[in-house]
Amino acid sequence: MMPNILIGVDMGSSSLKALALEAGSGRAVALSRMPLPHDRLAGGGCEVRAAAIRAALTHVLRDVAHQLGPRAAEVRAMACTGHGAGLYALDANNELVGGRAVASTDQRADARARTLARSHGTRLFDDVGCGPWPGQPTVIAAELLGADAVQRGELRRLLFAKDYLGFLLTGEIATDASDASTAGLVSLATGGWSQIAFDASGLTDLGAHNFGPILPSGTVLGKLRPSEAALCGLPAGIPVAMGAIDLLASMTAICAEGRGRAVQVFGTWCVNAVIGPVMEPKPAVASVVNFGRTHERLYMENSPSSMANIAWLAGVLALPDARAVVDLAMTVPLGANGLRFAPFINGGGGVTAGFVGLKSHHTRADMARAVVDAVAALHVRQTARLAAGGLAVSASTVLGGGASDARLVRLLASLLGRPVERCADDETGARGAALYAALSQGLDDGAEGSALLAPCDLIEPDARDARAHADFNADFNELIDSMSPVFTHIAGGAQSAARPPEDARTAARSAEVSP
């Protein structure tokens, strides 16, 4: 019998997941998740230990193998996806430097990024599609390891999250265009590594030799090593395919490009994206990504905090999870009785989060509503920027953990003033990775490929309060335009010049967004 089970592995910002699908039916036959504990450090640091990543990867694959039982022999291929950017630096022993990875939400390099933006921002945007930002691997490495880290041998290789998993599984080091370009290290014009980005990194002697080759997503990277197979209970020699950054993997899982849909991702990061044609001049968006296509680009508007704001409030209010925050928020009307929130709990470009208009009569429920309103409104604000750049965003699908809560999605639809599709399956990244595994085996076309797509449903806006939602949007945008410079000043930084020149761009617009 031909093996027909595909495994997708997804390392997100808070957990690691593995999903096994039947290639023919698309039915999930095994699923495992494990949280990734992060260490929060002074100055905005956020790290995860190598041992935690290793333990999580082994656990989820072993659990999937256990759920499959004898069918583990039917696994035909696997692939990995993961969050973008952050720092996965290997030393001379091919171990993570200091035994840790650095999360993409880490803000310790914020001042360095803003300094680099003033001197190199415009030139970098022209070449790689974004300016320097705090979570960029080269910026983090220069800040934490020093400009001479490559010279003294402390930094030997740079990987991305999914590629670190691939390295653990196969021993091979490579990446794909989507991760490399999202990190601002690929020339949009050539699709190869950017010497301009290397020169601007602040790392002496950094070059292409510190990275693996750029492989097309869906090509075989290597095979599951016997040592790894023994750890997780899967057969040795399973082909491991090159994946893509989790955003693109999730878009693949819903066929976003083929159906002409933009996406809003309610994840740790606030991500809003659409695939469109190459445009010159480039639209003034946060990031333009060359993901390996000659005539198409991935266009993004994003910042480091979406559901992270709600998760933070859950901790502060001692609530069990994000759903409990939304439960509390929905006991209060839109607008939180005059309380507003700047939703940048993980910072970015110097800007920070904060409540505005807080008074003695405001309650925990008001605080919850202000945060939830702001999270949805930030997605709307950033989607409007994509539209202003001439990109097609009138049809969109909501992804990420927040998409599982229909109330949050309906709030977004109401603020957008139109229906939105949602994929309530939080495993779209892993499903997308499984699709890349399928591609590596020639199983991506026809009925087999369609069966692997994630299901979606439509959420209608609350038409009764259309005017109130439009007014809230206007008030929110005015607040952010007015208050972002204040929070930037509080954070102790000058305004970022990371963005390319634009007459209509405000200082607040530069401060609030990171690629």
Salt bridges, closest charged atoms under 4 A:
GLU22 OE2 - ARG27 NH2 3.04
GLU22 OE2 - ARG71 NH1 2.93
ASP39 OD2 - ARG49 NE 3.05
ASP39 OD2 - ARG100 NH1 2.66
GLU47 OE1 - ARG100 NH1 3.38
GLU47 OE2 - ARG108 NH2 2.83
GLU74 OE1 - ARG71 NH2 3.20
ASP106 OD2 - ARG108 NH2 2.84
ASP110 OD2 - ARG114 NH2 2.81
GLU143 OE1 - ARG112 NE 2.83
ASP148 OD1 - ARG152 NH1 2.34
GLU154 OE1 - ARG152 NH2 2.41
ASP163 OD1 - LYS162 NZ 2.94
ASP176 OD1 - LYS162 NZ 2.77
ASP179 OD2 - LYS162 NZ 2.85
GLU228 OE1 - ARG54 NH2 2.66
GLU257 OE2 - ARG293 NH1 2.91
GLU280 OE2 - LYS282 NZ 3.77
GLU296 OE1 - ARG293 NH1 2.75
GLU301 OE1 - ARG385 NH1 3.62
GLU301 OE2 - ARG509 NH2 2.45
ASP327 OD1 - ARG407 NH1 2.66
ASP373 OD1 - ARG369 NE 2.73
ASP405 OD2 - ARG323 NH1 3.63
ASP405 OD2 - ARG407 NH2 2.82
GLU421 OE1 - ARG259 NH2 2.75
GLU421 OE1 - ARG261 NE 3.24
ASP425 OD2 - ARG431 NE 3.64
ASP426 OD2 - LYS17 NZ 3.44
GLU427 OE1 - LYS17 NZ 3.95
GLU427 OE2 - ARG33 NH2 2.67
ASP457 OD1 - ARG422 NE 3.12
ASP462 OD1 - ARG464 NE 3.09
ASP471 OD1 - ARG467 NE 3.19
ASP481 OD1 - ARG381 NH2 2.84
GLU502 OE1 - ARG505 NH2 2.69
GLU512 OE1 - ARG381 NH2 2.90
GLU512 OE2 - ARG385 NH2 3.15
